[in-house]
Every structure is written in structure tokens, then in C-alpha cells.
Amino acid sequence: MDYEAVIGLEIHVQIKTRTKMFTAAPYEYGAAPNTLIDPVVLGLPGTLPVLNHEAIEKCAKLGLMLGCEIAEVCKWDRKNYFYPDSPKNYQLTQNDQPLCLGGEVEIELADAARNAAGEHRWVKLNRIHLEEDPGKLTHESFDTLIDFNRAGVPLAEIVTEPDMSSSAEAVAFLNALRNLIIYAGISDCDMEKGQLRCDANVSLRPKGSKELGTRTEMKNLNSISNVKAAIEYEIERQTDVLESGDLVVQETRRWDVDQGISFSLRSKEEAHDYRYFPDPDLMPVEMDRARVDALKAELPERPFDKQRRFEKEFNLPYTVTTVLCPNRELSEFFETALETHNSPKLVANYVANDLLRELSAGSDHGSQNLKVSECKLTPAHIGTLAKIIDEGVISKQIAKEVFTEMFATGEMPDAIVEKKGLKQSNDSGEIEALCREAIANNEKAVNQYKDGNEKAINALKGPVMKATKGKANPAMLDQLLKKLIDEG
């Protein structure tokens, strides 16, 4: 029998705020263990929670970015369970009245073979609700260490509908979602720091069936590659179970990265197992509609919308827009550079290729690249460089040298050109003499050009460029060589 997979994801996103969800205790990644705590975090008797309004607004903004309906009223519930990382023995969350309802995320299934845009579709969301993060457990050989620094940090839990059918769709969804969240300034989504974590729900059903099969949940997948591998493994495992005549058991499973397998953690709890009830210490939150409208007005352009605009407005190819647009800082750098000189394709090429190359090579942060805001270049540097190229002041070959120096020093490109005497030579007499010499010394290339091989003329350009140290005007050089050959 042929089976098809049905996949839904639950994504926990750490909202970027100075303080925790229900207390003024601060949070900072990497702080010494158990130093960012207070009586509220530890659930000591007599303590009361106080709402973090910034977290509520940022979650609402996330919902608006994803096309959700923002509830007029949301409330807080206690999700009761005993686990060492939860000092109160319950988690404050939103059960039946979440902040954000519905919504969808546009994804792209890229055509890697053609390096071109692939199919676009929208993955439906069920809800987004706010809750507090538990602490962190570190399991040693015979001990478990608990760090409550993370306990109480605001989390947005994004729950999709069972609306995906492959690991490729899940990966595309996570990449698109991560870009949207970073664009809106909700979170940095650094999975290595636990700022974005994912649970994957996977089930199989006979192909063509509308009924959902028994699902399993893969917990706390901390990288997109792990999500992909875990889903593919689970599809294969459930297929083997069903084809052997057994039934898939509803359970929570843990992914072992080192072995590339999953194993059972526990049977899956249902909602009633958590004994949800409204929190008696927190009033429901009424969302001011004028404030919601104001948050909506602050939303940035979505990455795929920007990509379509760049392709239409600036006539940029997909290979360039797919580099620029997922990175809000990079795309805004590009558009600001155009204010200095409106040459979209030339500016985009320097931003998407040369700038990113130097950011990667110039990083002193180990494996992480420098950010655009951390380098010495401004949009005006790129715009000015494009301007002096278009005006014929320097050639593109000389521009490579200028770019490297201005990235290293922060000096403006026109000042570098003036200081180093790099202006392009337009002396037709000097260039013509060098062209005649190149023609006389390379009869083979001349004959190949005469026989219709247009590229053969490049062999004649090289000696002239070398003699002028790259300063010969390429257009003039090309014109003179062709004229002299044609004249015999």
C-alpha cells in the first residue's frame, strides 16, 4: 500500500525582551547558571506574576506579520505537570483563548536544479499563543543539572495545521518563518542559543485518504537539518510499522543526532492530562484595537513580497533577489545605496557578491560572518563605487582593488582612486599603440577572431590591460582592437 505523510509543526520562539514574561528578572544568554532568577521565577510562596506588556505586543506583531486574527481578549491558564525544570510545577500558558488565531506562511519549494524560483504555497496556521519557558536541564552520566536562568522567558508557540506532506516543505516553512520573525524584530531565532525550537508531528495515511493516521511527536529539534532528518526517519519508521501489520503508537519520541535514530520517551499526553484551569492571579488581556492597528502599520515588507518587487521594479534576476531579500539588513543596505547612484544591477552585484564575500572573509567571530552593521562600509560607499564605474572613471577590474581597500579602511572609493592614481586611461593614442603591438604578437588569436570566434579577442585584451595595469578603458579597447583587425 502507498502511504502519504501528514506533518504539523509546533515552533517555540523566544521573544526578544529585556525581562521575563511575568517578572522583572532580566534574561541574557550565556549568563552564569542560576543568576537571572527571583522569587517569582522560583515559584516561592506569596509571589505574584506581573505581565510583560512588550512581550504581548511583540507576539501580536508576529501574529499580524503571519496574517493571524488578533483576539479581542486572551487569557492565561495553568498547565500542570511535574518536571524538574518547572519550579512551580505548572506552566503559565494560553489554552483555549490564545492571542493569535489562524494565519498562514508563504513558502517556496526552490528549484535547485535550475537555481530558479520554484513552487510557492501557503501553510496554514492554527494559532499562536504566549507562554513562559521552563528552565534548562543538562544530563550528565549520573546527574542532571538544572539552570533556571531561562525559566520564565517569554515564548511564542506557533502551531501549524497538519498541512505539510514532506520534509522539504517543513524545511521551507521553517526558513520562511525564521525570516519573517527576524524581519519583524521579534526574535533573533538563533537555534544554537535555543531561541527557536521545533517539535514535529508526523503521521501516515493511505494515499488519497482524508482521515488522519496516528501521529507521533518528535521533541525539541534544535536545528533545521535535524527537523529534516527526524521527519524522514519517522516517515520511514512508520511505513515499516504499518507494512508489517502493526499499529503506530501515539507517543513522544526523542531524536538522537549522533545515531540518526529516534526512540520513545513517553506515551503522548492529551490535553486533559495537564488539568488546565484559568490562572487566578492574572486577569484576561483586552487588546486595544487602535494599538493593534498601530502595530500593523509598523510591519516591514515581507521577504517574498520584497523579492517580487525587486524583480519587477529593478529587473533583478532570481539568483540575486534570493540572496538579498531574506536578509532585511542586506536588502535595506541595497536600496539605500541606490539613493547615491541609481544603478540597480551593478549595486546589487556588489552587495550580493563582493560585500557578502568580504563579510565572510573578514569575520573574527569564528564560524559566524560579520554583520553588515559591523563593517566599515556604508551604502554610500557602494553607491559611489557604482557611480564612478558607470561614469568611466575606473574599470570593473580596477574596482575589485578599490572595493577590497574601502572595505578594509572605510575610505570612500573616489578618494582611493585619486590617492592611488587608478583613473581609467582614455588616451586613444597610447591604447591604439598597445593594441597594434598585441595584434602583431598574437597572429593565432587574430585569425581565430577573423574566422568568427568572438571570444578570441580576449587573448588580445590581456596584454594591453597588463601594460596599462588595468587602467585601459575596456569599451575603447574592445572598439580599437576590432577596428584594427577589420582594417587589416
C-alpha positions as CSV (number, residue, x, y, z in Angstrom):
1,M,0.0,0.0,0.0
2,D,1.2,3.5,-0.8
3,Y,1.2,6.0,2.2
4,E,1.4,9.7,2.3
5,A,2.8,11.7,5.2
6,V,0.9,14.4,7.1
7,I,3.1,16.8,9.0
8,G,2.4,19.6,11.5
9,L,4.9,21.7,13.4
10,E,5.0,23.4,16.8
11,I,7.6,26.1,16.9
12,H,8.7,27.8,20.2
13,V,10.2,31.2,19.6
14,Q,11.9,33.1,22.3
15,I,10.6,36.7,22.2
16,K,13.3,39.3,22.5
17,T,12.6,41.4,25.6
18,R,14.8,42.7,28.4
19,T,12.8,41.0,31.1
20,K,10.9,37.7,31.6
21,M,7.2,37.1,30.9
22,F,5.8,37.6,34.4
23,T,8.6,39.2,36.4
24,A,11.2,42.0,36.1
25,A,14.0,39.4,36.3
26,P,16.3,40.0,33.3
27,Y,17.4,37.4,30.7
28,E,20.7,37.2,28.9
29,Y,22.1,34.2,27.1
30,G,25.3,32.8,28.5
31,A,25.0,34.3,32.0
32,A,26.4,32.2,34.9
33,P,23.8,29.5,35.8
34,N,21.0,30.4,38.2
35,T,21.9,34.1,38.4
36,L,18.9,35.5,36.5
37,I,16.3,34.4,38.9
38,D,14.0,35.9,41.6
39,P,11.2,34.6,43.9
40,V,8.6,34.7,41.0
41,V,10.8,32.6,38.7
42,L,11.3,30.1,41.5
43,G,7.6,30.0,42.4
44,L,8.2,30.8,46.1
45,P,5.1,31.2,48.3
46,G,3.4,34.6,48.2
47,T,4.8,35.7,44.9
48,L,2.5,37.1,42.2
49,P,3.1,37.4,38.4
50,V,3.1,40.7,36.6
51,L,2.6,40.9,32.8
52,N,5.3,41.9,30.4
53,H,3.5,44.2,28.0
54,E,6.3,44.3,25.5
55,A,6.1,40.5,25.1
56,I,2.3,40.8,24.4
57,E,2.8,43.5,21.8
58,K,5.6,41.6,20.0
59,C,3.6,38.4,19.9
60,A,0.6,40.4,18.5
61,K,3.0,41.9,15.9
62,L,4.2,38.4,15.0
63,G,0.6,37.3,14.5
64,L,-0.1,40.3,12.2
65,M,3.1,39.5,10.2
66,L,1.7,36.0,9.7
67,G,-1.8,37.1,8.8
68,C,-3.4,36.0,12.1
69,E,-6.6,37.4,13.7
70,I,-5.7,39.1,17.0
71,A,-8.1,38.1,19.7
72,E,-10.0,40.9,21.4
73,V,-9.5,39.0,24.7
74,C,-6.9,36.4,25.6
75,K,-6.5,34.7,29.0
76,W,-3.9,32.8,31.0
77,D,-4.1,29.2,32.1
78,R,-2.0,26.9,34.3
79,K,-0.7,23.8,32.5
80,N,0.0,21.4,35.4
81,Y,2.9,18.9,35.2
82,F,5.7,17.9,37.5
83,Y,9.2,18.1,35.9
84,P,12.5,19.4,37.4
85,D,12.8,22.3,35.0
86,S,9.4,23.8,36.1
87,P,9.9,25.1,39.7
88,K,6.2,26.0,40.1
89,N,5.0,22.5,38.8
90,Y,2.9,24.4,36.3
91,Q,3.5,26.5,33.2
92,L,1.6,29.7,32.6
93,T,0.3,29.5,29.0
94,Q,-2.9,30.2,26.9
95,N,-5.1,27.2,26.4
96,D,-8.5,27.9,24.9
97,Q,-8.2,31.7,24.4
98,P,-4.8,32.4,22.6
99,L,-3.6,35.8,21.5
100,C,-3.5,35.0,17.7
101,L,-5.8,32.8,15.7
102,G,-5.4,31.3,12.2
103,G,-2.8,32.8,9.8
104,E,-0.5,31.3,7.1
105,V,3.1,31.4,6.0
106,E,4.2,31.6,2.3
107,I,6.9,29.0,1.5
108,E,9.0,28.4,-1.6
109,L,10.0,24.9,-2.8
110,A,13.0,26.1,-4.7
111,D,14.1,24.5,-8.0
112,A,17.6,23.6,-7.1
113,A,18.3,22.0,-10.4
114,R,17.7,25.3,-12.3
115,N,18.6,27.6,-9.5
116,A,15.3,29.3,-10.1
117,A,12.1,30.1,-8.3
118,G,10.1,27.0,-7.5
119,E,6.5,26.4,-6.4
120,H,5.0,28.8,-3.8
121,R,2.3,27.7,-1.5
122,W,0.9,28.8,1.9
123,V,1.0,26.7,5.0
124,K,-2.0,27.3,7.3
125,L,-1.5,28.1,11.0
126,N,-3.9,27.1,13.8
127,R,-2.8,29.6,16.4
128,I,0.0,31.5,18.2
129,H,-0.1,31.7,22.0
130,L,2.2,33.1,24.6
131,E,3.7,31.1,27.5
132,E,6.7,31.0,29.7
133,D,9.8,28.9,29.0
134,P,10.9,26.3,31.6
135,G,14.5,26.0,32.8
136,K,17.2,24.0,31.1
137,L,18.3,20.5,32.1
138,T,21.8,19.2,31.4
139,H,22.0,15.5,31.7
140,E,25.4,14.0,32.8
141,S,26.3,10.4,33.3
142,F,24.7,10.1,36.8
143,D,23.4,13.5,37.5
144,T,21.0,16.1,36.0
145,L,22.0,19.8,36.4
146,I,19.2,22.5,36.4
147,D,19.7,26.1,35.3
148,F,16.7,28.3,36.0
149,N,18.1,31.3,34.1
150,R,15.8,30.5,31.1
151,A,12.7,29.8,33.3
152,G,10.1,32.5,32.7
153,V,11.4,33.8,29.4
154,P,8.5,34.8,27.1
155,L,7.8,32.2,24.3
156,A,5.5,32.4,21.3
157,E,4.3,29.0,20.4
158,I,3.4,28.8,16.7
159,V,1.1,25.8,15.9
160,T,0.5,24.8,12.3
161,E,-2.3,22.8,10.9
162,P,-1.4,19.3,9.6
163,D,-0.7,21.0,6.3
164,M,2.6,19.6,5.1
165,S,3.5,16.3,3.4
166,S,7.3,16.2,3.2
167,S,10.5,17.1,5.0
168,A,11.2,19.6,2.1
169,E,8.0,21.5,2.9
170,A,8.9,21.5,6.6
171,V,12.3,22.9,5.9
172,A,10.9,25.6,3.5
173,F,8.4,26.5,6.2
174,L,11.0,26.9,8.9
175,N,13.3,29.0,6.7
176,A,10.4,31.3,5.7
177,L,9.1,31.6,9.2
178,R,12.5,32.4,10.6
179,N,13.0,35.2,8.0
180,L,9.6,36.7,8.9
181,I,10.3,36.7,12.6
182,I,13.7,38.3,12.2
183,Y,12.3,40.8,9.7
184,A,9.7,41.9,12.3
185,G,12.3,42.2,15.1
186,I,10.5,39.6,17.3
187,S,13.5,37.3,17.9
188,D,17.0,36.6,16.6
189,C,15.9,33.0,16.1
190,D,19.4,31.6,16.9
191,M,18.7,27.9,17.2
192,E,22.1,27.2,18.8
193,K,21.0,29.5,21.6
194,G,17.6,27.9,21.9
195,Q,15.8,30.9,20.6
196,L,13.9,28.8,18.1
197,R,12.9,25.2,18.9
198,C,10.7,22.8,16.9
199,D,8.5,19.8,17.6
200,A,7.4,17.8,14.6
201,N,4.1,15.8,14.5
202,V,4.2,13.1,11.8
203,S,1.5,10.6,10.8
204,L,0.9,8.4,7.7
205,R,-2.3,7.5,5.9
206,P,-3.2,5.6,2.8
207,K,-2.7,7.8,-0.3
208,G,-5.9,9.5,-1.2
209,S,-7.5,9.0,2.3
210,K,-8.8,12.1,4.2
211,E,-8.6,10.6,7.6
212,L,-5.5,11.3,9.7
213,G,-3.4,8.5,10.9
214,T,-1.9,8.1,14.4
215,R,0.7,10.7,15.0
216,T,4.0,10.8,16.9
217,E,5.7,13.9,18.2
218,M,9.5,14.5,17.8
219,K,10.5,16.8,20.6
220,N,12.9,19.8,20.8
221,L,14.6,19.6,17.4
222,N,17.3,22.3,17.7
223,S,18.3,22.7,14.0
224,I,16.6,22.8,10.7
225,S,18.8,19.9,9.5
226,N,17.6,17.8,12.5
227,V,14.0,18.6,11.7
228,K,14.5,17.3,8.1
229,A,16.4,14.2,9.2
230,A,13.9,13.4,12.0
231,I,10.9,13.7,9.8
232,E,12.4,11.5,7.1
233,Y,13.4,8.9,9.7
234,E,9.9,8.9,11.2
235,I,8.2,8.5,7.8
236,E,10.3,5.5,7.1
237,R,9.8,4.0,10.6
238,Q,6.0,4.4,10.5
239,T,6.0,2.9,7.0
240,D,7.8,-0.2,8.2
241,V,5.4,-0.5,11.2
242,L,2.3,-0.3,9.0
243,E,3.6,-2.7,6.3
244,S,4.5,-5.2,9.0
245,G,0.8,-5.2,10.1
246,D,1.4,-3.4,13.4
247,L,-0.2,-0.2,14.6
248,V,1.6,3.1,15.1
249,V,1.5,4.1,18.8
250,Q,0.8,7.7,19.7
251,E,3.9,8.8,21.6
252,T,6.5,11.4,22.1
253,R,9.9,10.5,20.6
254,R,13.4,11.9,21.0
255,W,15.8,12.4,18.1
256,D,19.3,11.1,18.6
257,V,21.6,13.3,16.4
258,D,24.6,11.1,16.8
259,Q,23.0,7.8,15.9
260,G,20.5,9.3,13.4
261,I,17.5,7.5,15.0
262,S,14.7,8.3,17.4
263,F,13.5,6.4,20.5
264,S,10.4,6.6,22.6
265,L,10.2,9.0,25.5
266,R,6.7,8.6,26.8
267,S,3.2,8.0,25.7
268,K,1.6,11.2,24.3
269,E,-0.4,13.1,26.8
270,E,-3.8,14.5,25.9
271,A,-5.0,18.0,27.0
272,H,-6.9,16.6,30.0
273,D,-3.7,15.1,31.4
274,Y,-2.4,18.7,32.1
275,R,-5.6,19.7,34.1
276,Y,-5.7,23.2,32.5
277,F,-7.5,25.9,34.5
278,P,-7.6,29.7,34.4
279,D,-4.8,31.3,36.4
280,P,-6.3,33.0,39.4
281,D,-3.5,35.6,39.6
282,L,-3.7,37.0,36.1
283,M,-6.6,38.9,34.6
284,P,-7.6,38.3,30.9
285,V,-5.9,40.8,28.5
286,E,-8.1,43.0,26.4
287,M,-6.4,44.1,23.2
288,D,-6.8,47.7,22.3
289,R,-7.8,47.8,18.6
290,A,-6.2,51.2,18.0
291,R,-2.9,49.8,19.3
292,V,-3.3,46.7,17.2
293,D,-3.8,48.9,14.1
294,A,-0.7,50.9,15.1
295,L,1.4,47.7,15.4
296,K,0.1,46.6,11.9
297,A,1.3,49.9,10.5
298,E,4.8,49.2,11.8
299,L,5.2,45.9,10.0
300,P,8.0,45.7,7.5
301,E,7.6,44.4,3.9
302,R,7.6,40.6,3.9
303,P,10.6,38.9,2.3
304,F,8.7,37.2,-0.6
305,D,6.8,40.5,-1.4
306,K,10.1,42.4,-1.4
307,Q,11.6,39.7,-3.7
308,R,8.8,40.1,-6.2
309,R,9.1,43.9,-6.1
310,F,12.9,43.8,-6.6
311,E,12.5,41.5,-9.7
312,K,9.8,43.8,-11.1
313,E,11.0,47.3,-10.1
314,F,14.7,46.8,-10.6
315,N,14.7,43.9,-13.1
316,L,17.0,41.9,-10.9
317,P,17.4,38.1,-11.5
318,Y,16.1,35.5,-9.1
319,T,19.7,34.4,-8.2
320,V,20.3,37.9,-6.8
321,T,17.0,38.6,-5.1
322,T,17.1,35.3,-3.4
323,V,20.3,36.4,-1.7
324,L,19.3,40.0,-0.9
325,C,15.7,39.6,0.2
326,P,15.8,37.0,3.0
327,N,18.2,39.4,4.9
328,R,16.4,42.6,5.9
329,E,19.6,44.4,6.7
330,L,21.2,43.5,3.4
331,S,18.1,44.4,1.3
332,E,17.8,47.8,3.0
333,F,21.5,48.4,2.5
334,F,21.0,47.8,-1.2
335,E,18.0,50.2,-1.5
336,T,19.8,52.9,0.4
337,A,22.9,52.6,-1.9
338,L,20.6,53.3,-4.8
339,E,19.9,56.8,-3.3
340,T,23.6,57.6,-4.0
341,H,23.6,56.2,-7.5
342,N,20.6,54.5,-9.2
343,S,22.2,51.6,-11.0
344,P,20.3,48.6,-9.5
345,K,22.0,45.7,-11.2
346,L,25.6,47.0,-10.6
347,V,24.8,47.9,-7.0
348,A,23.1,44.6,-6.3
349,N,26.0,42.6,-7.7
350,Y,28.4,44.4,-5.3
351,V,26.1,43.9,-2.3
352,A,25.1,40.2,-3.1
353,N,28.6,39.1,-4.1
354,D,31.6,41.3,-3.1
355,L,30.1,42.6,0.2
356,L,29.0,39.2,1.4
357,R,32.4,37.7,0.4
358,E,34.3,40.3,2.4
359,L,31.9,39.9,5.4
360,S,32.6,36.2,5.4
361,A,36.4,36.6,5.0
362,G,36.6,39.5,7.4
363,S,34.9,37.8,10.3
364,D,36.8,37.4,13.6
365,H,33.8,35.7,15.2
366,G,34.8,32.1,14.4
367,S,32.3,30.5,12.1
368,Q,29.9,33.4,12.1
369,N,30.1,36.1,9.4
370,L,30.3,39.8,10.2
371,K,27.0,41.6,10.0
372,V,26.6,44.4,7.6
373,S,26.3,46.9,10.5
374,E,29.6,45.6,11.9
375,C,31.7,46.5,8.8
376,K,33.2,49.9,7.8
377,L,31.2,50.2,4.6
378,T,28.1,52.2,4.2
379,P,25.5,52.2,1.4
380,A,27.2,55.4,0.1
381,H,30.4,53.5,-0.4
382,I,28.7,51.0,-2.8
383,G,26.7,53.7,-4.5
384,T,29.7,55.9,-5.1
385,L,31.7,52.9,-6.4
386,A,28.9,52.1,-8.9
387,K,28.8,55.8,-9.9
388,I,32.5,56.1,-10.8
389,I,32.3,52.8,-12.7
390,D,29.3,54.0,-14.8
391,E,31.0,57.3,-15.4
392,G,34.1,55.6,-16.8
393,V,36.4,56.8,-14.1
394,I,37.6,53.3,-13.3
395,S,37.1,49.9,-14.9
396,K,35.4,47.0,-13.2
397,Q,38.8,45.3,-13.0
398,I,40.2,48.2,-11.0
399,A,37.0,48.4,-9.0
400,K,37.9,45.0,-7.4
401,E,41.1,46.5,-5.9
402,V,39.1,49.6,-4.8
403,F,36.4,47.5,-3.1
404,T,38.9,45.5,-1.1
405,E,40.6,48.6,0.2
406,M,37.5,50.5,1.0
407,F,36.1,47.5,2.9
408,A,39.4,47.3,4.9
409,T,39.8,51.0,5.6
410,G,36.3,52.6,5.3
411,E,37.8,55.2,2.9
412,M,35.5,56.4,0.1
413,P,36.2,54.8,-3.3
414,D,36.7,58.1,-5.2
415,A,39.3,59.1,-2.6
416,I,41.1,55.7,-3.0
417,V,41.1,56.2,-6.8
418,E,42.6,59.7,-6.6
419,K,45.2,58.7,-4.0
420,K,46.5,55.7,-5.9
421,G,46.2,57.1,-9.3
422,L,43.7,54.4,-10.6
423,K,41.7,56.5,-13.0
424,Q,40.9,54.7,-16.2
425,S,43.0,55.7,-19.2
426,N,41.1,57.1,-22.2
427,D,44.2,58.0,-24.1
428,S,43.3,56.6,-27.5
429,G,46.8,57.1,-28.9
430,E,48.5,55.1,-26.1
431,I,45.9,52.4,-26.2
432,E,46.0,52.1,-30.0
433,A,49.8,51.6,-30.0
434,L,49.4,48.8,-27.4
435,C,46.6,47.2,-29.5
436,R,48.8,47.2,-32.6
437,E,51.6,45.5,-30.6
438,A,49.2,42.9,-29.2
439,I,47.8,42.1,-32.7
440,A,51.3,41.8,-34.2
441,N,52.4,39.4,-31.4
442,N,49.3,37.1,-31.5
443,E,48.6,36.1,-35.1
444,K,46.7,32.9,-33.9
445,A,44.1,34.9,-31.9
446,V,43.7,37.4,-34.8
447,N,43.0,34.6,-37.2
448,Q,40.5,32.9,-34.8
449,Y,38.6,36.1,-34.4
450,K,38.5,36.6,-38.2
451,D,37.1,33.0,-38.5
452,G,34.2,34.1,-36.3
453,N,35.4,33.2,-32.8
454,E,34.4,36.4,-31.0
455,K,36.0,35.3,-27.7
456,A,39.4,35.0,-29.3
457,I,39.7,38.8,-28.9
458,N,40.1,38.4,-25.2
459,A,43.6,37.0,-25.8
460,L,44.5,40.4,-27.3
461,K,43.0,42.4,-24.5
462,G,45.1,40.7,-21.8
463,P,48.5,42.2,-22.8
464,V,47.0,45.7,-23.2
465,M,45.4,45.5,-19.8
466,K,48.6,44.3,-18.3
467,A,50.6,47.0,-19.9
468,T,48.2,49.7,-18.6
469,K,47.9,48.0,-15.1
470,G,44.2,47.5,-15.8
471,K,43.6,51.2,-16.5
472,A,42.7,50.9,-20.2
473,N,39.1,51.8,-20.9
474,P,37.6,48.3,-21.8
475,A,35.0,49.7,-24.2
476,M,37.6,51.8,-26.0
477,L,40.0,48.8,-26.1
478,D,37.4,46.5,-27.5
479,Q,36.4,49.0,-30.2
480,L,40.0,49.7,-31.2
481,L,41.0,46.0,-31.4
482,K,38.0,45.2,-33.7
483,K,38.6,48.2,-35.8
484,L,42.3,47.5,-36.3
485,I,41.7,43.8,-37.1
486,D,38.9,44.7,-39.6
487,E,41.2,47.2,-41.3
488,G,43.9,44.6,-41.6
